[in-house]
Amino acid sequence: MRAFKPLNNRVSTPAAAAGTQDETAARPATRPGTGYPGQELLADPVTAQIVLAAWGGAPAVIVPSPPGSGKTRLTVHLGALLSDRGGLRVGIAAQTRAQATDIARRLAAVGDRDKVGVLWKTGGPRPDVGDCPIIGNKYDVWPASGGAVRVATTAKWLVSEPDRLGADLLIVDEAYQCTYGDLCALGSMAKNASLVLVGDPGQIAPVVTGDTSRWADSPTGPHLPSPQALAAAHRNAVSIIALRYTWRLGPATTALVQSAFYPELPFTSRRPDEHLTLGGVQLPELSHRAVSAANGPTSQSVIDATVGRVRELLDGATVSTAAGSRPLGESDIAVVVPHVAQAAAIRATLGEFPGVLVGTANALQGLERAAAVAVHPMVGKRIPEGFSLDASRLCVMLSRHRCHLTVLVDEQTEAVLEGHAGEDDLDAAAAVFDQILRTNAV
């Protein structure tokens, strides 16, 4: 059992631990003049349990988390705390470059700049990592003594030398996007050390292009999300500590998303009161709009309806929060679609609004906006198939907003699903679709 360094300050209870911030709003502020990095984790019983499990030498800690629960905040503050107070060498593996740079920026804001660094190739453009130092291939990765935090993509860790980059503890951010095969390889970077896997079990599974049929019935296949397979392979050695609140989703969205996609992860909403107002009327969290899609998912009617709803919101909607009310801006809206072709067509049509975020569910995982417009995966489909019925894809699409979501649905989808009823995936998709149709029509 490791021991923390002696503390000169009592642990305070910051507002972040009391649940007043969502994941985007929880970006670290200027570091306080007293205290130490990550101390707010100890003020909350759940995050304190995660700290103690990692610090106590648990072989692996899995932290399943709902959308908007502060996963990246946990990753950043946990790394900063264990390096600063515990003197550990902490590695953080992110799944994309964007995630790595975001974590690096946050680390530099909350921790000791001399103890943080992002592993990045030298000679190219400087990544947007704020004040975080960049460590190139020719430099020593770790200090001669004491703790430090190093951030890199999983791909970067996998091509590095374990003897040079080996850590005392490895945190895998967005771990459900990391395959079990990659996690096993990452283990060489944390020999005889602890793993902490933080992620959302409702997210889209890792994209694997190879043939995985030989592991079709294996609970530990190398293509599976790493927390899922690790728990199956080493159940007795894994500690599972879940985050139980979402700071992003409101009560109505939480009720739908939790029951439909997280039956084994109960969570509730702690989002502060936020709402959109349009034409003097407060918009509900969830609504839908029926469209015709006779020519498939990229029917012009689908593109026009999506763009039309975005323009309606931009023309007169206001966002109301505890800080007051303001007009809804381009950067407040996301358009999330299932297909790349849809995203391209919508982005081109919205050319006069370059600030509107448009992308597929895969691309927008982890992101949030005040309002969102989503195109249901079954729009334009007349035969249900795996891609359109994927629960994780729909989960991502229904959980990118804080205040309001409009879901565009195909007028024919209900009949299509009823005509193919009887299969588990179809019945589950039909149940969620029915809940969407029960929301306000706009």
N, C-alpha and C positions, 0 to 999 in steps of 0.2 A: 504494500500500500504506500503510494507516494504521499508526500506531505507538502502543503503549500508553504511558500515563503511567509515569514511573519508579516502581518499586516499593520500598517500605521493608521489606517482609517477604518471606521466601522462601515459595514455594508449598508448602502442607502437603498431606497426603493424608488427608482426612477419611474417616470410616467410610462416609459416603453414597456416595463414589466407589468404595469397595471392595465395594459391593454388599450392604449389610446392612439395607436398608430397602425396603419396597414403596411403591407410589405414595401410598397413604393415610398410611402411617407416616412418609413422607418430608416431611411438612409442616414448613416451616422452624421451627427452634427460635429461642430468643433469639439475636440476632446476637452473634458473639464479640467480645471486646475487641481482638483483633488481626486482621490480615488485611484483606480487602476483600470486598464482596459478590460471590458467584459464583465465587470463586477455586477451589472444588473441581472445577469443570468442567475446569480445566486439568490436574488430576491424573489424569484418565481419557483415554486416547488417542482414543476415539471422540468424546466431547464436546469435547475440545480441538480436534479437527479441525473440528467444527462452528463453534466460536468463531473459529478462524483463517479459515475460509471466509467467514463473515459479516463479520468485521473486515477481511479482505483485499479486500473490495469485490466479491465474487462477485455477479452480478446476481440470482441466485435459488438458494436452498439448500432442498432438500426432505429432510425427516427422517422417512421411514416408520418406524413404531414398533409393536411388538406390544402387546397389552393389558398394562397394569401395568408399563410400561417406564420410567415417570417422565417422561412428556411434559410435564405441567404444571410439574413441578420444573425441567425443562430450560428451558421458556419463561420462568419467573420468574427463574432464576439468569442466563440469557443476557441478558435485558433489564437486570438489575441490574448485571451485569459491564460491559456495553458502555456503559452510561450513566455509571457511576462511573469506570472506568478509561480509557474512550475518549472521554468527553465527548460522546457521541452523543445525539441526540434519538430515542428508541426508542418506537414505537407498538406496542401489542399489541391485536390484534383477536380478541375471543372470540365464540363463536357464540350464546351465551345469556347472560342476565343472571346466572344462577347461576354460570356459568363466570367471568364478568367479576369478580364480587364475590370469588370464591375466589382468583383471581389477585391481586386488589388486596390482600386480607388477607395473602397470602404475601409480596408485594413489601414491604409495610410492615414485615414481621417480619424480612426479611433485608437490606433496603437502607436507604439514607439517607432518612428520612421527608421531608426537604426536596426530594428528587428524584423522588418518586413521586406519582401522583395518578390518580384514576378520574374519567372524564368522565360526569357524571350530571346529570339535570335537577334544578333547584332547586325548592324549595317543597313537595316531597312527603316521604314518610317517608324517613328516612336508611337507606340500604342497609347490610347487615351487612358492612362492609369493614374492621372493626378500626380500626387507627390510620391507615389510608390517607386522606389528604386528598381531599375531594370538590371537583372543579372544575366550576363551573356555567357556563352559556352566557355570562355577562357578564364572566367573568374571563379574563385572559391564560392561554393554554394552556401555553406554554413559558416557562422563565426567560429573562431577558435574555441570559445567557451560560451556558455549561456544559451538561452532559448532564442528561437527565431521562427518566423512563418514564411514559407515559400509557396507561391501559387503558380500553377501551370495547368495546361490542358492535360487530360488523360493521355492523349496522343504524345505529348511532350514527355510525360513521365515514362511512358512505355519505351521510348527510344533512348532513355538516359541510362547512365551507369549506376547500378544500385550502390556500389561502394562509395560513389561520389555524392549521391543524392539521398541515401538512406535516411529515413526519418524515424523519430520515436513514436509518432502518431500520425496517421493519415486520415484526413477527412475527405470523403467523396461527396461533392455537391451534386445535386440533381442525380442521385444515385440510381434511380429507376430508369434513367436514360443510358446507363452504363451496363454493358453486358457482363454476365458472370465470367466469361472468358477473359475479358479485360481486367476485371477485378482480381482474378487469380494471378494475372501477370503483375498487377500493381502491388500484390503482396510482397514481391521482392524488394519493394521500396520501403517496406515497414516490417522487416524481419523481427520476430520476437517483440512486436509492438502492437498497438491497438488500432483498430479500424473503426471509424464512425461514418455511417452511411446515412445521409440526410436526403430525403426526397419525397415525391408525391406519388403514391401507388396508383393514382387515377390517370397519370400521364400516359402518353402514347409510348408503347414499348420501343426499345432500340431497333433501328432499321438495320437488318442483316441481309446482305445480298447473296450469301452462299446458301447451299442446300442444307437445311437443318432437319430433314425428314428422319434421320436416324435417331434424333432425340425427341421425336414427337411425343412420346409418352414419359419422358424423363423429367422429374421435377428439378433436376440440377443441370439441365442442358446449358452449354456455354453461350447460347443465344438469348437466354432469358434475362430479365432485369436482375441485376446483381443482388439486391436485398432479398428478393423472392427465392432465388436459388441458394443463396448463402444460408438463409434460415432453414431451408429444406435439408441442406447438406450437413449443417452443424447446429442443429436446433438447441442442443443443451449448452452450447458455448456462446450463444447469441443473446444479448439483452435487447428487448424491444421496448422502447419508450416513445409513445406517440404524443405529438402536439394535438391539442384538443380544441383549438379555437381558430377561426378565420377572422382576420382583420379587414379583409377585402369584401367578402360577400355579405349581403344583407340577409335578414331572416328568411325572406321568401325564397331567395336563390339557394341559401344554405339548406332549407328543407327539401327542395327538389334534388339538388346535387348530392347531398349526403345519402338520402334514401335510395337514390338510383345507382350511384357509383361507388359508395363507400360503406357497404353494409357491415364491414368489420372494423370500421374506424369512425365511431361516433364523434361528432364535433358540432359546435354551435357557433353562432355569429357574435363577435364582439366589435363589429364595425360601428364607428360613431355614426350618428344620423347624417345621411347624405341623400339628396334626391335631385332629379331633374324636373324643371318646370317648362312647359311648352304651351304657349297661348293662354297663360294664366292657370293652367291645369297641371297638377303634380303628376308626373308619369310614374307608373308602377315599376318595380324592379324588372319584371318580366312581361313581355308582350310578344305577339306574333302577327305576321302579315302573310296571307295566302297569295301565292303567285301561280301563274300558268307557266309551264316549262315544256312545251310540246316538242322542242328541238333539242332536248337534253340539258345537261348541267350548265352549258354555256349559252343557253337561249338568250336572245337579246332582252326578252321580257324579264329574265332573272337579273341581268346586269342593270337594266333600267330601274327595277324595283329597289335593288340594293343601293344604287347611287341616289335614287330619289329619297330614300329614307335618311341617308346621310345628309343630304341637302336640307331636308326638313328640320333636322336637329340643329344644323349649323345656322339656319336662317333665324331662329328665335329662341332656342332653348337656353336656359340658365342653369348653372350648377349651384346648389345651396349646400353649404357645409357649416360647421361650427364657426368658421372664420368669416362667414358672410356669403353673399351671392355674387356671381359674376357670369358673363356670357360664356357659353360653351364654345371652346376653340377647337381648331383642327387637331391639336395635339392631345385633345381629350377623347378622341374617337378612334376606335379600332374596328376594322372590318375583317372578320375571320371566316374563311371559306375552306372547303375540303380540297379543292383542286387548284393547281398552279395556273391553269389556263383561266380560271375564273378570277384569280387574283390579278393576273396581268391585264385582263379586260377592264376590271373595275378600277385598277390603278390608273390606266390610261384615260378612262372616262372622267375620273376625278382629278385630272391634271391641274385644274385651277386651285386645288386644295392639296398641295404637296405634303402638308403636315399630317394628314390623315394616315394612320398606320393601316396598311392593307397586307394581308399575308395568309398563308395556310395555317391550319391548326398546328402542324408540326413546327412551323417557323415562329409562331406566337406563344409557344409554351413558356410559361414563366413571366409573361408580360401582362400588364393590366392597363386599363383606361377607365375614365369616369363612365363612358358609354360605349356600347358595342353594337354592331349589326352583324348577325351571323347568318350564313346560308346553310340550312340543314343538309347533311350529307346525302339524304335521299332525294333532294331536289333534282328533277330530270331523270330519275331512275324508274324503270318499270319492272325491273327484276332485282330483288334484294340480293346483295352479295357482300362478302366479308368486309371490304373497305367501307361501304356505306353503313354497315351495321356495327362497326367497331365502337364499342362503348367508350374507350379511352379518348377517341377522337371527338366524340360528341361531348364528353366531359370537359375537355379543354375548351371547346367552343362555347359552352354554357357558363364558363367561369372566368372570363377575361374582364368583366365589368365590375364597377363598384356601385354605380347608381342605377343604370338602366341598360337593358338588353332587348333588342328586337330580333326575333328569329324569323327568317323568311322560310316558309314551308310550301311545299308543292301541293296543289289542290288534289292531286291523285294519290299522294303517299298513303293516306289512311286506307284506301281501297287496295292498294298494292300490298300493304302489310297484312291486311285481313285475308287476302287471297293466298297467302303463303304461311298462314299461322300454323303452329304446332311444333316449331323448333325453338329451342331455348333462346338463342340469340335474337330470333325474330320476335318472340313474345316479349323479351326484355326491351327491345327497341320500340315495339308497339306501345308498351306501357309508358315509356318516357315520352313518346310522341303524343300520347293522349294527354299527359300532363301539360305539355306545351300548348296544345289546343285549348286547354282550360284557362290559359292566361288571357289577358285582355287583347282583343283584336284591334289593330291600329291601321 
